[in-house]
Amino acid sequence: MDDCLKSEAHELFRSQLQDWELARTNYSALCNVKVREFAFDRFNVKVQFNPARMVSTGAKINRDAIASRPCFLCKANRPSAQERVLWRSYELLVNPYPIFPEHYTIAHVTHRDQALLPYIGDMVDLARALPDMLVFYNGPHCGASAPDHMHFQAGTLDFLPITGDYARMRYDRKRLAKMGAYEIYSLKNYLRSVVCIESEKGDAVCAAFEWLYSILEPQDNEPMMNVCCCYVEGKWLLFIFPRRAFRPWQYEAEGEKQLLVSPATVEMGGIMVVPVEEHFNRINREDIISIYSQVSAII
């Protein structure tokens, strides 16, 4: 079944854009998305004006808000036009509010809390089964708009700058560990902290993640983090962005100081999504530095 997932996902995407008006409209709108790019030493950060993402960026995820709304990832509450591909205990769905040219949500079939440690093996296997995709995870306090329902997302590989930055900035990497079949690196001079696990063996990636997880400072039941994974040229790359804050002060500011940026994996990976055009036009290089410094944990 894993060998077929790539073709099944692409066929689902094709059919959903043909048959589901909401998805077709929002993917067509990506052609008109505005992008600004800010240059830093050896890497760039993009800012994307994407008004359709207000659904996620503006999401309230406190306990009362979560308890008072039906879970939009549960099958009973999803749009009737939204089809699925079943993979193990997950349903692969076309995300109708995309950032990537091809964007999926991969939701667990049962309603259970967002938590990565019990499912890291599934993430690694998903990356292998979808080799042209970047599979990612937003922690319950780090951008997940459905922290009450376990899910991954997947988007077009190389759309996020992190994969290209990591390959290009080889001389800015610091090796943190080498144990058996895996190596762990961090990127220096990158505005935010990121750790990458490299290995040709999926079980070694899982073991390395479990070790790193054990030394990160927990927040409730899970350390704050965003994680993304890809399988490239026979090797897994698992990127971990440790976090210390959910949103920057600019999110709650008023007037001209407000910037509606709610960092999740996409933002930590190099694309800041802004759903308000005025904020998109106003954000500058210093704001980007400030936002990363507030939400990224120092390692």
Summary of the structure (lengths in Angstrom):
residues: 299
radius of gyration: 18.3
end to end distance: 38.7
largest distance: 53.3
contacts: 965
relative contact order: 0.16
helix: 37%
strand: 28%
